[in-house]
Amino acid sequence: MYRGIGGFLCALTLALGWLVTTPAMAGPGVLTLQIDNDGMVSSDDDNYTSGVALMWTRATREQNWTQRVAGGLPRGWLDRIDALSYHLSYRMYTPVEVERRDLIEDDRPYAGLVLGGLSLYGRQPLSDAWQREEALQFDIGVVGPATSADRVQREVHRFTRSQRPRGWSHQLGNEPILNASYRRHWWHRQSLGRLELQHGPELSASLGNLLVQAGTGYGLRLGQGLDNAMGWPSLGVERGGYRQVPVSSGIGWHLFASLHGRYVAHNLLLDGNTVRDSHSVERRELVGDAVLGVALSWEQWEVSLAHVWRSKEFEEQQNSTAHGALSLSYRF
């Protein structure tokens, strides 16, 4: 962990540090570190086993280049862009019996995934009680041995004195990733005494060689200072930079929960490599997610902790997937 993940975090920090100091990105913003691990909520080490991501989010101005992007989109899609974020992430996927050397044909392929991308956000009031939030995300990256996920997991397990992973020779081959995602959420806002409540439906879609899917869901947020909140942790790579720039300082908190279901037409992490032979499993087309968590903010800091659950993604899968997500944000 100290050599593999630590080195990767250092690289992410340097990359984002360069971004936030360039003239195009200089100014106020929010830097977020998110760490995902199934060990936070279970003793298993399978499916989506761990991940780490860094995100830099900032508000945009009327003359920002992103407004020209908004002008080129179909009418009704992100008519105005209020914020953008850059994100870098590292994710690792394994079967259940990582100590086996042979190919486990009825369990998911080994895979390491590195993604970098850009997310554009927009908010539009629809009435006194309703507002609409949108996010358009673009990702590029790579899956396969180029991510060095095999060495990272071996170092992690040696450090934690866990069972040694031996099956990485069967991982997915190297393949570049190009994916785009779009989300739209409608929030109904109301006051409950000193508390604020926001809830409403969501639509989403993804297209690319990593994921092709469409889904819908429903989310709820309850607490104080909800205008500072946007989104929550997820197992889905299509929600990589879903963060918002706080509009005020002070102390706030909120609980959040969501249910999300989707139709999956393609998932490279289960279907295998696109243009080469590789291990694959029989993917399920209907998949559901549930998220439950809490976020606390004070002055320039915010921390959130969430339990994320996903239904079985392929036919031979023994159990559903669960992991914890810890996020720490700092507003510059």
VENRAZI-V20588 format. One record per pair of residues at least 6 apart in sequence whose C-alpha atoms are under 8 Angstrom apart, sorted by the first residue. I is the first residue (numbers start at 1). J is the second residue. D is the distance in Angstrom with one decimal. If there is no record, write none. Layout:
I:J:D ; I:J:D
//
This chain:
1:152:6.8 ; 1:153:7.7 ; 1:155:5.6 ; 1:156:4.3 ; 1:157:7.9 ; 1:159:6.6 ; 2:155:7.9 ; 2:156:7.7 ; 3:152:7.8 ; 3:155:7.3 ; 4:151:7.3 ; 4:152:4.7 ; 4:153:8.0 ; 4:155:6.7 ; 4:156:7.7 ; 5:152:6.6 ; 9:52:7.9 ; 12:54:6.7 ; 12:88:6.7 ; 13:54:7.5 ; 16:54:7.8 ; 16:55:7.8 ; 16:56:7.0 ; 19:25:6.2 ; 20:26:5.4 ; 20:27:7.7 ; 20:56:7.6 ; 27:58:7.9 ; 27:332:7.9 ; 28:58:6.5 ; 28:59:7.8 ; 28:331:7.3 ; 28:332:5.2 ; 29:56:6.9 ; 29:57:5.5 ; 29:58:4.2 ; 29:59:7.0 ; 29:245:6.4 ; 29:331:5.7 ; 29:332:5.4 ; 30:55:7.9 ; 30:56:5.7 ; 30:57:5.1 ; 30:58:6.3 ; 30:244:8.0 ; 30:245:6.1 ; 30:329:6.5 ; 30:330:5.5 ; 30:331:4.3 ; 30:332:6.1 ; 31:54:7.3 ; 31:55:5.7 ; 31:56:4.6 ; 31:57:6.5 ; 31:329:5.5 ; 31:330:5.4 ; 31:331:6.5 ; 31:332:7.8 ; 32:54:5.7 ; 32:55:5.1 ; 32:56:6.5 ; 32:327:6.8 ; 32:328:5.6 ; 32:329:4.2 ; 32:330:6.5 ; 33:52:7.5 ; 33:53:5.9 ; 33:54:4.7 ; 33:55:6.6 ; 33:327:5.6 ; 33:328:5.3 ; 33:329:6.4 ; 34:52:5.7 ; 34:53:5.2 ; 34:54:6.5 ; 34:325:6.8 ; 34:326:5.6 ; 34:327:4.2 ; 34:328:6.5 ; 35:50:7.7 ; 35:51:6.0 ; 35:52:4.6 ; 35:53:6.6 ; 35:325:5.8 ; 35:326:5.3 ; 35:327:6.4 ; 36:50:5.3 ; 36:51:4.9 ; 36:52:6.2 ; 36:323:6.8 ; 36:324:5.7 ; 36:325:4.5 ; 36:326:6.5 ; 37:49:5.9 ; 37:50:4.3 ; 37:51:6.5 ; 37:323:5.5 ; 37:324:5.6 ; 37:325:6.7 ; 38:44:6.8 ; 38:45:6.6 ; 38:46:7.9 ; 38:48:7.4 ; 38:49:5.5 ; 38:50:6.5 ; 38:322:6.1 ; 38:323:3.8 ; 38:324:5.9 ; 39:45:7.1 ; 39:49:8.0 ; 39:323:6.9 ; 39:324:7.5 ; 40:323:6.3 ; 40:324:5.1 ; 41:307:7.4 ; 41:322:6.9 ; 41:323:5.6 ; 41:324:5.8 ; 42:322:7.4 ; 42:323:7.3 ; 44:96:7.6 ; 45:94:7.6 ; 45:96:6.5 ; 46:93:6.9 ; 46:94:5.1 ; 46:95:5.1 ; 46:96:4.6 ; 46:97:7.8 ; 46:98:7.9 ; 47:93:5.2 ; 47:94:5.2 ; 47:95:5.8 ; 47:96:7.1 ; 47:108:7.1 ; 47:321:6.7 ; 48:91:7.6 ; 48:92:6.2 ; 48:93:4.6 ; 48:94:6.8 ; 48:235:7.8 ; 48:321:7.3 ; 49:91:8.0 ; 49:92:5.9 ; 49:93:5.6 ; 49:94:6.7 ; 49:323:7.9 ; 50:91:6.0 ; 50:92:5.6 ; 50:93:7.5 ; 51:89:7.2 ; 51:90:5.4 ; 51:91:4.2 ; 51:92:6.3 ; 52:89:5.7 ; 52:90:5.4 ; 52:91:6.7 ; 53:87:7.0 ; 53:88:5.6 ; 53:89:4.1 ; 53:90:6.4 ; 53:240:7.9 ; 54:87:5.6 ; 54:88:5.5 ; 54:89:6.5 ; 55:85:6.5 ; 55:86:5.6 ; 55:87:4.3 ; 55:88:6.6 ; 55:241:6.1 ; 56:85:5.3 ; 56:86:5.3 ; 56:87:6.5 ; 57:83:7.0 ; 57:84:5.7 ; 57:85:4.0 ; 57:86:6.6 ; 57:241:8.0 ; 57:243:6.8 ; 57:244:6.8 ; 57:245:6.4 ; 58:83:5.5 ; 58:84:5.8 ; 58:85:6.4 ; 58:244:7.8 ; 58:245:5.9 ; 59:82:5.8 ; 59:83:4.1 ; 59:84:6.5 ; 59:245:6.4 ; 60:66:7.7 ; 60:81:7.0 ; 60:82:5.4 ; 60:83:5.1 ; 60:84:6.9 ; 61:82:7.4 ; 66:81:6.6 ; 66:120:7.8 ; 67:80:6.5 ; 67:81:6.1 ; 70:77:7.5 ; 70:78:5.8 ; 70:79:5.8 ; 70:80:6.2 ; 70:81:6.6 ; 71:79:7.0 ; 73:79:8.0 ; 77:134:7.9 ; 78:121:7.5 ; 78:122:5.7 ; 78:134:6.5 ; 78:135:7.8 ; 79:122:7.7 ; 80:122:5.9 ; 80:123:7.7 ; 81:120:6.4 ; 81:121:5.5 ; 81:122:4.6 ; 81:123:7.7 ; 82:120:7.8 ; 82:121:5.8 ; 82:122:5.0 ; 82:123:6.8 ; 83:120:6.1 ; 83:121:5.1 ; 83:122:6.8 ; 83:244:7.3 ; 83:245:7.4 ; 84:118:7.2 ; 84:119:5.5 ; 84:120:4.5 ; 84:121:5.9 ; 85:118:5.7 ; 85:119:5.2 ; 85:120:6.7 ; 85:241:6.1 ; 85:243:7.7 ; 86:116:7.5 ; 86:117:5.7 ; 86:118:4.7 ; 86:119:6.5 ; 86:241:6.8 ; 87:116:5.6 ; 87:117:5.4 ; 87:118:6.4 ; 87:240:6.7 ; 87:241:5.7 ; 88:114:7.6 ; 88:115:5.7 ; 88:116:4.3 ; 88:117:6.6 ; 89:114:5.8 ; 89:115:5.3 ; 89:116:6.4 ; 89:240:7.7 ; 90:112:7.5 ; 90:113:5.8 ; 90:114:4.7 ; 90:115:6.7 ; 91:112:5.9 ; 91:113:5.1 ; 91:114:6.5 ; 92:110:7.9 ; 92:111:6.0 ; 92:112:4.7 ; 92:113:6.3 ; 92:149:6.5 ; 93:109:7.5 ; 93:110:5.6 ; 93:111:5.1 ; 93:112:6.4 ; 94:108:6.7 ; 94:109:6.4 ; 94:110:4.6 ; 94:111:6.6 ; 95:104:7.8 ; 95:107:5.6 ; 95:108:5.3 ; 95:109:6.6 ; 95:110:6.6 ; 96:107:7.4 ; 98:163:7.7 ; 98:164:7.2 ; 98:165:4.7 ; 98:166:6.1 ; 98:167:6.2 ; 99:163:6.3 ; 99:164:5.7 ; 99:165:4.8 ; 99:166:5.2 ; 99:167:6.9 ; 100:165:7.4 ; 100:166:5.7 ; 100:167:5.9 ; 101:166:5.0 ; 101:167:4.5 ; 102:167:6.4 ; 103:167:7.1 ; 103:170:6.3 ; 105:279:7.4 ; 105:280:7.7 ; 105:281:7.4 ; 106:281:6.6 ; 106:316:5.7 ; 106:317:7.8 ; 107:281:6.8 ; 107:316:6.5 ; 107:317:6.5 ; 108:269:7.9 ; 108:270:6.2 ; 108:280:6.8 ; 108:281:6.1 ; 108:317:7.9 ; 109:170:7.2 ; 109:171:5.9 ; 109:172:6.6 ; 109:269:7.0 ; 109:270:6.7 ; 109:272:7.6 ; 109:279:5.9 ; 109:280:6.3 ; 109:281:7.8 ; 110:167:7.7 ; 110:168:6.2 ; 110:170:6.6 ; 110:171:4.3 ; 110:172:6.4 ; 111:143:6.7 ; 111:144:6.0 ; 111:149:7.4 ; 111:171:5.4 ; 111:172:5.6 ; 111:269:6.9 ; 112:143:5.6 ; 112:144:5.6 ; 112:145:7.2 ; 112:147:5.7 ; 112:148:7.2 ; 112:149:5.0 ; 112:150:7.8 ; 113:141:7.4 ; 113:142:6.0 ; 113:143:4.6 ; 113:144:6.9 ; 113:147:6.4 ; 113:149:8.0 ; 114:141:5.4 ; 114:142:5.5 ; 114:143:6.5 ; 114:147:6.4 ; 115:139:6.3 ; 115:140:5.7 ; 115:141:4.3 ; 115:142:6.7 ; 115:177:7.9 ; 116:139:5.6 ; 116:140:5.6 ; 116:141:6.0 ; 117:137:7.1 ; 117:138:5.4 ; 117:139:4.2 ; 117:140:6.1 ; 118:137:5.7 ; 118:138:5.4 ; 118:139:6.7 ; 118:241:7.5 ; 119:135:6.5 ; 119:136:5.5 ; 119:137:4.2 ; 119:138:6.4 ; 119:241:6.1 ; 119:242:7.5 ; 120:135:5.5 ; 120:136:5.2 ; 120:137:6.4 ; 121:133:7.3 ; 121:134:5.6 ; 121:135:4.5 ; 121:136:6.7 ; 122:133:5.7 ; 122:134:5.1 ; 122:135:6.6 ; 123:131:7.0 ; 123:132:5.6 ; 123:133:4.6 ; 123:134:6.5 ; 124:131:5.6 ; 124:132:5.2 ; 124:133:6.6 ; 125:131:4.2 ; 125:132:6.3 ; 126:132:6.8 ; 129:188:5.5 ; 129:189:5.1 ; 129:190:6.7 ; 130:186:7.0 ; 130:187:5.6 ; 130:188:4.6 ; 130:189:6.1 ; 131:186:5.9 ; 131:187:5.4 ; 131:188:6.8 ; 131:189:7.9 ; 132:184:7.1 ; 132:185:5.8 ; 132:186:4.6 ; 132:187:6.2 ; 133:184:5.8 ; 133:185:5.1 ; 133:186:6.4 ; 133:187:7.7 ; 134:182:7.5 ; 134:183:5.6 ; 134:184:4.5 ; 134:185:6.4 ; 135:182:5.7 ; 135:183:5.2 ; 135:184:6.6 ; 135:242:7.7 ; 136:180:7.5 ; 136:181:5.9 ; 136:182:4.6 ; 136:183:6.6 ; 137:180:5.6 ; 137:181:5.1 ; 137:182:6.3 ; 137:238:7.3 ; 137:239:8.0 ; 137:241:7.9 ; 138:178:7.7 ; 138:179:6.0 ; 138:180:4.5 ; 138:181:6.6 ; 139:177:7.5 ; 139:178:5.8 ; 139:179:5.2 ; 139:180:6.2 ; 140:176:7.5 ; 140:177:5.2 ; 140:178:4.7 ; 140:179:6.6 ; 141:176:5.8 ; 141:177:4.8 ; 141:178:6.8 ; 142:174:6.8 ; 142:175:5.6 ; 142:176:4.4 ; 142:177:5.2 ; 143:172:7.2 ; 143:173:7.1 ; 143:174:5.5 ; 143:175:5.4 ; 143:176:6.6 ; 143:177:7.1 ; 144:171:6.8 ; 144:172:5.3 ; 144:173:4.7 ; 144:174:4.1 ; 144:175:6.5 ; 145:171:7.5 ; 145:172:7.6 ; 145:173:6.5 ; 145:174:6.0 ; 146:174:6.4 ; 150:168:5.8 ; 153:165:7.3 ; 154:164:6.4 ; 154:165:6.2 ; 157:163:6.5 ; 157:164:6.2 ; 157:165:7.8 ; 158:164:7.2 ; 170:278:8.0 ; 170:279:7.1 ; 171:278:7.9 ; 171:279:7.5 ; 172:269:7.9 ; 172:272:6.6 ; 172:273:6.5 ; 172:278:6.0 ; 172:279:6.8 ; 173:273:6.7 ; 173:276:7.8 ; 173:278:7.0 ; 175:273:7.1 ; 177:208:7.8 ; 177:209:6.3 ; 177:210:6.2 ; 178:208:5.7 ; 178:209:6.2 ; 178:210:7.0 ; 179:206:7.1 ; 179:207:5.7 ; 179:208:4.2 ; 179:209:6.5 ; 179:210:6.3 ; 179:211:7.0 ; 180:206:5.7 ; 180:207:5.4 ; 180:208:6.3 ; 180:238:7.8 ; 181:204:7.3 ; 181:205:5.6 ; 181:206:4.2 ; 181:207:6.4 ; 181:238:5.9 ; 182:204:5.6 ; 182:205:5.5 ; 182:206:6.5 ; 183:202:7.2 ; 183:203:5.8 ; 183:204:4.3 ; 183:205:6.7 ; 184:202:5.6 ; 184:203:5.4 ; 184:204:6.4 ; 185:200:7.0 ; 185:201:5.9 ; 185:202:4.3 ; 185:203:6.5 ; 186:199:7.8 ; 186:200:5.3 ; 186:201:5.7 ; 186:202:6.4 ; 187:198:5.8 ; 187:199:5.2 ; 187:200:4.7 ; 187:201:7.3 ; 188:197:7.9 ; 188:198:5.3 ; 188:199:5.4 ; 188:200:5.9 ; 189:196:7.4 ; 189:197:5.8 ; 189:198:4.6 ; 189:199:7.0 ; 190:196:6.1 ; 190:197:5.4 ; 190:198:6.6 ; 191:197:6.1 ; 194:224:7.7 ; 195:222:6.9 ; 195:223:5.2 ; 195:224:5.7 ; 196:222:5.7 ; 196:223:5.3 ; 196:224:5.8 ; 196:225:7.7 ; 196:226:7.0 ; 197:220:7.5 ; 197:221:5.8 ; 197:222:4.6 ; 197:223:6.7 ; 198:220:5.7 ; 198:221:5.1 ; 198:222:6.5 ; 198:226:7.8 ; 199:218:7.4 ; 199:219:5.5 ; 199:220:4.2 ; 199:221:6.3 ; 200:218:5.6 ; 200:219:5.7 ; 200:220:6.8 ; 201:216:7.3 ; 201:217:5.7 ; 201:218:4.3 ; 201:219:6.4 ; 202:216:5.4 ; 202:217:5.1 ; 202:218:5.8 ; 202:219:7.5 ; 203:214:7.8 ; 203:215:5.9 ; 203:216:4.5 ; 203:217:6.7 ; 204:214:5.7 ; 204:215:5.2 ; 204:216:6.2 ; 205:212:7.6 ; 205:213:5.6 ; 205:214:4.2 ; 205:215:6.3 ; 206:212:5.2 ; 206:213:5.3 ; 206:214:6.5 ; 206:238:7.1 ; 207:213:6.8 ; 209:266:7.9 ; 209:267:7.9 ; 209:268:6.8 ; 209:274:7.5 ; 210:266:7.4 ; 210:267:5.8 ; 210:268:5.0 ; 210:269:7.4 ; 211:264:7.7 ; 211:265:7.8 ; 211:266:5.5 ; 211:267:4.8 ; 211:268:6.6 ; 212:264:6.2 ; 212:265:5.4 ; 212:266:4.9 ; 212:267:6.7 ; 213:262:6.7 ; 213:263:5.6 ; 213:264:4.4 ; 213:265:5.6 ; 213:266:6.9 ; 214:262:5.4 ; 214:263:5.4 ; 214:264:6.8 ; 215:260:7.0 ; 215:261:5.5 ; 215:262:3.7 ; 215:263:6.1 ; 216:260:5.8 ; 216:261:5.7 ; 216:262:6.2 ; 217:258:7.2 ; 217:259:5.4 ; 217:260:4.0 ; 217:261:6.0 ; 218:258:5.6 ; 218:259:5.5 ; 218:260:6.5 ; 219:256:7.5 ; 219:257:5.8 ; 219:258:4.2 ; 219:259:6.5 ; 220:256:5.6 ; 220:257:5.3 ; 220:258:6.2 ; 221:254:6.4 ; 221:255:5.6 ; 221:256:4.5 ; 221:257:6.7 ; 222:254:5.2 ; 222:255:5.2 ; 222:256:6.5 ; 223:252:7.5 ; 223:253:5.6 ; 223:254:3.9 ; 223:255:6.2 ; 224:252:5.2 ; 224:253:5.4 ; 224:254:6.0 ; 225:251:7.9 ; 225:252:5.2 ; 225:253:6.8 ; 225:254:7.7 ; 226:252:8.0 ; 226:253:8.0 ; 226:254:7.1 ; 227:246:7.5 ; 227:247:7.2 ; 228:244:6.7 ; 228:245:6.7 ; 228:246:4.4 ; 228:247:5.8 ; 228:248:7.3 ; 229:243:7.4 ; 229:244:6.1 ; 229:246:7.2 ; 230:242:6.8 ; 230:243:5.5 ; 230:244:5.2 ; 231:242:5.6 ; 231:243:6.1 ; 231:244:7.9 ; 232:242:7.0 ; 232:243:7.7 ; 232:256:7.7 ; 233:239:7.8 ; 233:291:7.8 ; 233:306:6.9 ; 233:308:7.7 ; 233:325:6.4 ; 234:291:7.3 ; 234:308:6.5 ; 234:325:8.0 ; 235:308:7.0 ; 235:310:7.6 ; 245:331:7.8 ; 246:331:7.6 ; 249:298:7.1 ; 249:299:4.9 ; 249:300:6.5 ; 250:297:7.6 ; 250:298:5.4 ; 250:299:4.7 ; 250:300:8.0 ; 251:296:7.8 ; 251:297:5.5 ; 251:298:4.2 ; 251:299:6.3 ; 252:296:6.0 ; 252:297:5.0 ; 252:298:6.4 ; 253:294:7.5 ; 253:295:5.5 ; 253:296:4.4 ; 253:297:5.9 ; 254:294:5.9 ; 254:295:5.4 ; 254:296:6.8 ; 255:292:7.7 ; 255:293:5.9 ; 255:294:4.4 ; 255:295:6.4 ; 256:291:7.7 ; 256:292:5.9 ; 256:293:5.4 ; 256:294:6.1 ; 256:295:7.9 ; 257:290:7.4 ; 257:291:5.3 ; 257:292:4.5 ; 257:293:6.5 ; 258:289:8.0 ; 258:290:5.6 ; 258:291:5.2 ; 258:292:6.9 ; 259:288:7.4 ; 259:289:5.8 ; 259:290:4.6 ; 259:291:6.7 ; 260:288:5.6 ; 260:289:5.1 ; 260:290:6.4 ; 261:286:7.2 ; 261:287:5.8 ; 261:288:4.2 ; 261:289:6.3 ; 262:286:5.9 ; 262:287:5.7 ; 262:288:6.5 ; 263:285:5.4 ; 263:286:4.9 ; 263:287:6.7 ; 264:284:7.5 ; 264:285:4.8 ; 264:286:6.3 ; 264:287:7.4 ; 265:285:6.4 ; 267:283:7.9 ; 268:274:7.2 ; 270:280:5.5 ; 270:281:5.7 ; 270:282:7.5 ; 270:283:6.3 ; 270:314:7.7 ; 271:279:7.9 ; 271:280:4.9 ; 271:281:6.2 ; 271:282:7.3 ; 271:283:6.9 ; 272:278:5.5 ; 272:279:5.8 ; 272:280:4.8 ; 272:281:7.9 ; 281:314:6.6 ; 281:315:7.7 ; 281:316:7.8 ; 282:314:5.5 ; 282:315:5.7 ; 282:316:7.5 ; 283:313:6.1 ; 283:314:4.2 ; 283:315:6.4 ; 284:312:7.6 ; 284:313:5.3 ; 284:314:4.7 ; 284:315:6.2 ; 285:313:7.8 ; 286:313:7.9 ; 287:310:7.3 ; 287:311:5.8 ; 287:312:6.9 ; 287:313:6.2 ; 288:310:5.8 ; 288:311:5.4 ; 289:308:7.3 ; 289:309:5.6 ; 289:310:4.4 ; 289:311:6.5 ; 290:308:6.0 ; 290:309:5.2 ; 290:310:6.5 ; 291:306:6.8 ; 291:307:5.9 ; 291:308:4.6 ; 291:309:6.4 ; 292:306:5.6 ; 292:307:5.4 ; 292:308:6.7 ; 293:304:7.2 ; 293:305:5.6 ; 293:306:3.9 ; 293:307:6.1 ; 294:304:5.6 ; 294:305:5.7 ; 294:306:6.5 ; 295:302:7.0 ; 295:303:5.7 ; 295:304:4.0 ; 295:305:6.5 ; 296:302:5.6 ; 296:303:5.4 ; 296:304:6.3 ; 297:303:6.5 ; 300:330:5.6 ; 300:331:4.9 ; 300:332:7.4 ; 301:328:7.5 ; 301:329:5.7 ; 301:330:4.8 ; 301:331:6.5 ; 302:328:5.9 ; 302:329:5.0 ; 302:330:6.6 ; 303:326:7.5 ; 303:327:5.5 ; 303:328:4.5 ; 303:329:6.3 ; 304:325:8.0 ; 304:326:5.9 ; 304:327:5.2 ; 304:328:6.7 ; 305:324:7.3 ; 305:325:5.8 ; 305:326:4.7 ; 305:327:6.6 ; 306:324:5.7 ; 306:325:5.2 ; 306:326:6.7 ; 307:322:7.3 ; 307:323:6.1 ; 307:324:4.8 ; 307:325:6.5 ; 308:322:5.6 ; 308:323:5.5 ; 308:324:6.1 ; 308:325:7.3 ; 309:320:7.4 ; 309:321:5.7 ; 309:322:4.4 ; 309:323:6.7 ; 310:320:5.9 ; 310:321:5.0 ; 310:322:6.3 ; 311:320:4.8 ; 311:321:6.4 ; 312:318:7.9 ; 312:319:6.5 ; 312:320:4.8 ; 312:321:7.0 ; 313:320:7.9
//
